Amino acid sequence: MKTAIATSGQLGPFLKRLRTERGLSQTALGQKIGLSQERVSKIENHPENVTFDQILTLLMALDAILTVEPREQAAASSRRTRAADKDAW
């Protein structure tokens, strides 16, 4: 699943979705990376107040990677993905 994230407001819900899709509570995720449940909650709710290293650590614990590409490329990729999804129906 590729997700384009352009703002910190989009990052928090994405991290929460990844965590819940993997069947992890905030407490369980925190234990994997040495953070409290409260800190995981703050990261999900306010990712703009988190270090980049903490975001990468969280992504690693969620078995996800960060990919950065130019906006034009991301928009074209997103259009292709939506078109493929429509064809699948």
C-alpha positions as CSV (number, residue, x, y, z in Angstrom):
1,M,0.0,0.0,0.0
2,K,1.5,3.3,-1.1
3,T,0.3,6.4,0.6
4,A,1.2,9.9,-0.4
5,I,1.8,12.1,2.7
6,A,2.3,15.8,2.1
7,T,1.6,17.2,5.6
8,S,2.1,16.2,9.2
9,G,-1.7,16.1,9.6
10,Q,-1.7,13.1,7.1
11,L,1.2,11.3,8.8
12,G,-0.4,10.7,12.2
13,P,-3.5,8.9,10.8
14,F,-1.3,6.9,8.5
15,L,0.9,5.7,11.4
16,K,-2.1,4.8,13.4
17,R,-3.6,2.8,10.5
18,L,-0.3,1.0,10.0
19,R,-0.2,0.1,13.7
20,T,-3.8,-1.1,13.9
21,E,-3.4,-3.1,10.6
22,R,-0.5,-4.9,12.2
23,G,-2.6,-5.7,15.3
24,L,-0.5,-3.6,17.7
25,S,-1.8,-1.5,20.5
26,Q,0.1,1.7,21.3
27,T,1.5,0.0,24.3
28,A,2.8,-3.0,22.3
29,L,4.3,-0.8,19.7
30,G,6.0,1.3,22.4
31,Q,7.4,-1.8,24.0
32,K,9.0,-2.8,20.7
33,I,10.9,0.5,20.4
34,G,11.4,1.5,24.0
35,L,8.7,4.2,24.2
36,S,5.7,4.6,26.5
37,Q,2.1,4.3,25.3
38,E,1.8,8.0,26.0
39,R,4.7,8.8,23.7
40,V,3.3,6.7,20.9
41,S,0.0,8.5,21.3
42,K,1.7,11.8,21.0
43,I,3.5,10.7,17.9
44,E,0.3,9.6,16.3
45,N,-1.6,12.7,17.3
46,H,1.1,15.3,16.8
47,P,3.8,14.0,14.4
48,E,4.9,17.6,13.8
49,N,6.5,17.5,17.3
50,V,8.6,14.4,16.7
51,T,12.1,14.0,15.5
52,F,12.7,12.5,12.1
53,D,14.7,9.7,13.8
54,Q,11.6,8.8,16.0
55,I,9.4,8.6,12.9
56,L,11.9,6.3,11.1
57,T,12.2,4.1,14.2
58,L,8.4,3.9,14.3
59,L,8.2,3.0,10.7
60,M,10.9,0.3,11.1
61,A,8.9,-1.2,14.0
62,L,5.8,-1.2,11.8
63,D,7.8,-2.9,9.0
64,A,7.3,0.1,6.7
65,I,9.7,2.3,4.7
66,L,9.8,5.9,3.8
67,T,10.1,6.7,0.1
68,V,10.5,10.3,-1.1
69,E,9.8,11.3,-4.7
70,P,9.1,14.6,-6.5
71,R,5.4,15.7,-6.3
72,E,4.9,15.3,-10.1
73,Q,6.0,11.7,-9.8
74,A,3.8,11.0,-6.7
75,A,0.7,12.5,-8.4
76,A,1.2,10.4,-11.5
77,S,1.8,7.3,-9.4
78,S,-1.3,8.0,-7.4
79,R,-3.4,8.4,-10.6
80,R,-2.1,5.1,-11.9
81,T,-2.9,3.3,-8.6
82,R,-6.5,4.7,-8.6
83,A,-7.0,3.7,-12.2
84,A,-5.7,0.1,-11.4
85,D,-8.1,0.0,-8.4
86,K,-11.0,0.9,-10.6
87,D,-10.1,-1.8,-13.1
88,A,-10.0,-4.3,-10.3
89,W,-13.7,-3.7,-9.6
